[in-house]
Amino acid sequence: MGQATRTRDQRSPRALDASMDLLKQIAEHPIDPDYAVVAAREADRRKRHSTSSRVAFAVIAVIVGTLFTVAALQTTRSRPVVAKERDQLVARIKTAEANRARLRDEENELAAENARLRSTGLGNDAQAERLRTHLSDLESRTGAAAVTGPGLKIIVDDGTGQSQSGAQVSNQVLDVDLQVLVNGLWTAGAEAIQINGQRLTALTAIREAGQAITVNYRSLTPPYEVDAIGSPQTLQARLLETSAGPWWNALKENQGMRYDVSPADQLRLNGVPGLTVRTGRTR
């Protein structure tokens, strides 16, 4: 029995936390070192990206600022040129208007001289007087000469209404609206008609050109004043019986357009300069 054996009690004691190494490591190092390395790399990448983004934004801002500066300089330099061109255009328009007024005056003078020569050329006997009367009547009917007399004064204008969604919309007078009104007046028995001083003849066209309505190739602006010579009571009553009456009453009620009809004791309708009567026939 020379070899001694060590009993259980004689063994060296174990550390109390020896079995807790894994838990202790997890508690002291909750994040795996690899994750920390990856997180550091990502933070560095974001930092570099943020720096490059700021640099790119600064470059773009400089470029945009340069473009605005160049545009402002070009605008400033071209402003005198634009102003000069505008002044030249205004001067040309004024010159053209002056020439047109001068030519119109010459036309009126020549028309008056032509009428005087025609009157004297017919002679002074009874037959010449009948011819002058007949010619004057034809000129009045065709629109070559001015006419006066009682009739109707009708004012029409744009209006405002509501769309299907309830929004306010602008309802403009169209060329077809004036055409319907004029045709209704002719049907009602009007002897002569003019719109905003433009006498209507057999050669007159009422049409739209861009945003304006033209009569005798002259652009008109609202409100539109339609003068018609004839019996005021008869014209107004018969106008309601034509298609123009219901048409314009509907525009007034549904579209909010202006449609005012009033009798006039005395109207003067201008003649159309340059209109010459060559042949004519009365019924």
HELIX and SHEET records of a PDB file:
HELIX    1   1 ARG A    8  GLN A   10  5                                   3    
HELIX    2   2 ALA A   18  MET A   20  5                                   3    
HELIX    3   3 ASP A   21  GLU A   28  1                                   8    
HELIX    4   4 PRO A   33  GLY A  121  1                                  89    
HELIX    5   5 ALA A  126  THR A  142  1                                  17    
HELIX    6   6 ASP A  175  ALA A  188  1                                  14    
HELIX    7   7 PRO A  232  GLU A  241  1                                  10    
HELIX    8   8 ALA A  244  ASN A  254  1                                  11    
SHEET    1   A 5 GLN A 198  ARG A 199  0                                        
SHEET    2   A 5 ALA A 192  ILE A 195 -1                                        
SHEET    3   A 5 TYR A 224  ILE A 229 -1                                        
SHEET    4   A 5 VAL A 147  ASP A 157 -1                                        
SHEET    5   A 5 ARG A 258  LEU A 269 -1                                        
SHEET    1   B 2 GLY A 159  GLN A 162  0                                        
SHEET    2   B 2 GLN A 168  ASN A 171 -1                                        
SHEET    1   C 3 ILE A 206  ALA A 209  0                                        
SHEET    2   C 3 ALA A 212  VAL A 215 -1                                        
SHEET    3   C 3 ARG A 218  LEU A 220 -1                                        
END                                                                             
